[in-house]
Amino acid sequence: MLGDNYATHKHANVKAWLHKHKRFHMHFTPTSSSWMNRVERFFADLTQDCVREGSFASVKELKDSIVAYLEERNRAAKPYRWKASGAEILAKIQRARQALQQSES
């Protein structure tokens, strides 16, 4: 399992910095948010299948490689089907908000 930075915002140094810089506001996605997992999985696949093992002489070569990867992937696209109901998603968001409020207390 890959590491996660979900608790970085709770570090005392980060809290102090945010307190001094009022124009910055943190917004959090609930842990295990299904749509975010799909986004993270996509970028993990892109990295593993296209970028990590490649050797690119220019930004254009890298871009061309990514575009070719996306074109190939889109040829066999599979739509994502939501399995959770709206009520389940909203309940999860509420639990995440409550947990965040408790951790900030």
Secondary structure as UniProt FT lines:
FT   TURN            6..7
FT   HELIX           8..10
FT   HELIX           12..20
FT   TURN            22..23
FT   TURN            31..32
FT   HELIX           34..46
FT   HELIX           47..51
FT   TURN            52..53
FT   HELIX           59..75
FT   HELIX           86..104
//
